[in-house]
Structure formats: structure tokens, C-alpha cells
Amino acid sequence: NEEGQRFRKSVTTARIEDPDLIKELIAHNVKFSATTQNGVGQYLYLIWLIPMIFILIMMTRARRGSPGTGLMSIGKSRAKLYIDKDTGVTFDDVAGVDEAKEELKEIIDYLQNPQKYQRLGGKIPKGVLLVGPTGTGKTLLAKAVAGEARVPFFSISGSGFVEMFVGVGAARVRDLFAQAQEKAPCIIFIDEIDALGKVRAAAPISGGHEERENTLNQLLVEMDGFDTRKGVILMAATNRPETLDTALLRPGRFDRHILVDRPDIKGREEILKVHCKNVKLGKDVNIKIIAARTPGFVGADLANVVNEAALLAARFGKDAVGMDSLEEAINRGIAGLEKKKKVMSKKEQEIIAYHESGHALVAESVPGADKVHRISIIPRGISALGYTLQLPTEDRYLLTRSELLDRLAVLLGGRVAEEVKFNEISTGAQNDLERATDIALSMVREYGMSEKIGPMTFQNGRKPLFIDLGYRTGRELSEEVSREIDSEVKKIIFDTYERVKKIILENRDRLQKLATILLEKEVIEGEELRKIMSENTPGQKKEAAN
């Protein structure tokens, strides 16, 4: 120090990453030494490495569903194998899709009697693609084919091939086809194949999309490589056929495309009979009426209706499932659960009653609208404060311009009724206006029903066939064309609005009566509605007397 005294102090420290430290110590005559620490310090990095390896092994075992398979099993196929009649499904369990069943019977006949076709030089299709909306029974049909043919059935989802590891998808495809060759004759079924077979990108890409494309390429190679004479049939199902790669759909791969569409009224009746086999039905149940009241329902919907009706009957201690339980199950499927305990003010109840009465009155006044089955002001589902249920008298596949305008008029009936009665409008018509605008926009953009724009469509041709994306697709339009379309849409809606207002004003007494009964009873059935509509109102009686 300053007094010339000398001190000695020893300091022990961990390694310091300072390149100038040693020079400084030497310059100040500091004695120092360094030793290698023999202990756990040098192995500290293993603390995080060992758990990571353990977690990876456990994840791999869990995905395979059997402990002890190891990391090498990740490239094995994850297809579930049903032996002979293990699918538990035959054509007796499938109804409402007679055309599809007829087409698939040929596949069964080939698997059972291949010589019948081979002697004439015929080749069975390598692949059969089942296309149709969700819930129509595509997977059930595939299982029924295996059950009828009594052959092994490999079932896997399209998403079951692709993993985070590069090359796993292709390895699983190879393993699946290798297993199928060993079990031949057999059926391979890939559900939701659109998860695997989407159109490949034109430009090079990386990441998960590249792995999916490699898996698809391997599937194409395997389909080209296997021989149907050995009895291996590939079946697949999708509700997005427009997204599939064209290479997958060409002849020699998926040769046969079978549509499994929504059932018509006869098909729904047959499906209901299948699902009601093990259900104790009441004497008042009429399957034909239930089929008529479920337009647009698919097999899965109808199965849910029957099951829901059975649960409702059991809840209320009934001995059998009656027509009332089935009706309530249908209402639940269409509008959701009743919310009778929902508290609303008298003013809101009155607005809803006039709103729903407006819908019903217009529906019964225009020729192109479906008949009203029930009106209710009991809240249901997520957002419905009331509803007017319309049911068609027959299955429809085409709609005329006048019928579309009549449907648009029914949607506007609730809003107009509010305006006429209260000289005020509410937010309750939001969904009606949205649907009305969609109809008018489709008339102009897609159906060529605009007098000003003429027979033109502005759709790009890639609209999904069986699902609703929730947004409108179309080609780019010029500002001038867009303005013309908006102008025509506005004209259609405004003209229809004035037409509806005239109907409401001419039937103001009926509107009043309907709303009053709704506020008292909460529900009006279609028959009662038509009886009210057929009665002369006080205004009409006065005119008749004059």
C-alpha cells in the first residue's frame, strides 16, 4: 500500500473468459495457477440432454401404441388392420346409397372371383375414390366392402402418413403396401386423402409441404407398381375432390370415382329404418314423415336424430320413442337446444314475435317459398332468439329466378314486419340480411340472373363441391364491373323489400293475430298458421260487406 506494507490474499474463482486477464496478472506480479476441476461440473450439459432423449423415446413409443418398439419403428405403417369380418359392417348396415353399392359390388365380386374377369382380359380398377359431403357414409361403405368380400382391410387417415421427421411419410407408404402384398387379397382404405393428396406446388418449397409432397410422390409410385391381379384394391374417401392432385386422379391410379351424395327422401327413409332397428318405437311413429321433415340431412345426422330421440324418451321416463321425441330431436339438429329459462324483456319478446310472424306471413303469401312447419319465439342454440322452420314438400335440385326472389322475400319479412309495427328496426335481422345479400349476390355473380349484366358468371370454377369455406371465391374484377354488380345486388334487394312491405301492409291484421298468439303460446304449428291465413280479417270482412 502507500505505507509500503505488503499484503497477501488468495482468491479462488471460476474460469473467466477474458483474453487480457493473464497479461494484467503478469504485469502486476500476481502469482496465479489454474487447475482442471474433476467433478460433476464438466458433465452439467448432460442434465438437459438426458431428459430430451428420454422424452423423445417415450413420444415414439406412445405414437406406436406399444412400448418397446423403439425409434426404428417410426417408419412403420400406422394403418389399422381388420381381419375378415372384423369390420362388423356389411351392406345390410348401409342404406340410402344404392347406386354406390351397385358400383362397389363389382369390386367384391372381383375379390371373390378374380378368374371371372381375368379370363376375358379385364383389369379391375386399381383405385376407387369415394367423394361426397361429410357424414354420407363413405367410410362405412369401404368397411362394408371388406365385410362382404371377407378380406383383410387396412384403414388409415391421410394425415397418418406425414410426421415432423423427413422421409417418415414415404417410409410408411412403402411399409403399408408391403403389408398389403403379404395379406392379399385385401383392401387398403385411406380416409380424408385430401390431407395427403393436395395439388403439388409449381415452385420449389420447403418444410412440411415438401415432406407431404414426397409422401404423395411415393404413393403414386406404389400405385404404379402394384398389380391388381394379386388382389390388392386401394380405396380412398374425400369431401374435397377439387383439391386433389390430377396425377392421383388419372386412369391407372384412381380409375373409378363414386359419388356418395346426400340421400333423397327415399334414401333418408331407408337410413332411418336401419338406425331404428334396435330402438323401441312408439305406435305413433311414422318414418316417412320423419324422412320428409329432414331434407338435407345425411346419414350421420339421421343417426344422431334417432339417438337423441331415444335419450330424450329415456330422460322423461317413456316406454318407447314417440313422434314427439323425434320431432324435438330434429328441432335440436336444426336450431339447437331450447333455452326456455332465458330471461327477455316484454318489449324484446314482442319484437321477436312480430319478426317471426313476418317471416311466416310472407312465406305463406309467395308461391316459391317452402311451407312453414313451425314458428317459435323460444330461444334456441347459440344466437337464435326465435325461428320460423320451413320444410320443402319434395327434394329440389334446381331453383328458378322467381323462386330465389321468393326466398329472398321471406328473409326480409322479419325486418319489414318490425318496421311496419314499431316504425323502428333492430339488430335481430342481421343474419337474415346476410343470407339475403348472399342470394342476391349469387344471382348476379354466379347464375347470370341480372337483366343489366346479362348471362355472365364471375366465378373462377374452383368453388368447393361439398363444403362451404365461409368466404366467396372468384376472379379479379374491374372497378366498373364491381360497381355494376353492387348496383344490381342493391336493386334486387330494394325491389324485393318494397314488395315485402306491400305484402305486410295488406296483411297487417293477420300479422297482429299471429304475433298475439305467439306471445301467448310461444309456438304455432304449420296447420294452425294456414288456418289463420285462410280466415278473413276484419278489413276483408268490411270490404266484403260493402
GINOR-V463186 format. One line per field, one symbol per residue. ss: DSSP state (H for helix, E for strand, C for the rest). burial: 1 if it has 24 or more other C-alpha atoms within 12 Angstrom, else 0. A space follows every 10 residues. Layout:
ss: ???
burial: ???
This chain:
ss: CCCCCCCCCC CCCCCCCCCC HHHHHHHCCC CCCCCCCCCC HHHCCHHHHH HHHHHHHHHH HHHHCCCCCC HHHHHCCCCE EECHHHHCCC HHHCCCCHHH HHHHHHHHHH HHCCHHHHCC CCCCCCEEEE ECCCCCCHHH HHHHHHHHHC CEEEEEEHHH CCCCCCCHHH HHHHHHHHHH HHHCCEEEEE ECHHHCCECC CCCCCCCHHH HHHHHHHHHH HHHHHCCHHH CEEEEEEECC HHHECHHHHC CCCCCEEEEC CCCCHHHHHH HHHHHCCCCC ECCCCCHHHH HHCCCCCCHH HHHHHHHHHH HHHHHCCCCC ECHHHHHHHH HHHHHCCECC CCCCCHHHHH HHHHHHHHHH HHHHHCCCCC EEEEEECCCE CCCECCEEEE ECCCCCCCCC HHHHHHHHHH HHHHHHHHHH HHCCCCHHHH HHHHHHHHHH HHHHHCCCCE CCCECCCCCC CCCCCCCCCC CCCCCCCCHH HHHHHHHHHH HHHHHHHHHH HHHHHHCHHH HHHHHHHHHH HCEEEHHHHH HHHHCCCHHH HHHHHC
burial: 0000000000 0000000000 0000000000 0000000000 0000000000 0000000001 0001000000 1011111111 1111001011 1111111101 1011111101 1001000000 0011111111 1111111111 1111111111 1111111111 1110001111 1111111011 1011111111 1111111111 0000000011 1111111111 0110011111 1111111111 1111100110 0111111111 1111111111 1110110011 1000101001 1111111111 1111111111 1110000001 1111111111 1111101100 0000000111 1111111111 1111110111 1111111111 0001111111 1000000000 0001111111 1111111111 1000010110 0110011111 1111111011 0010000100 0001000000 0000000000 0000110111 0110011011 1011101111 1111111110 0111110011 0110000000 000000
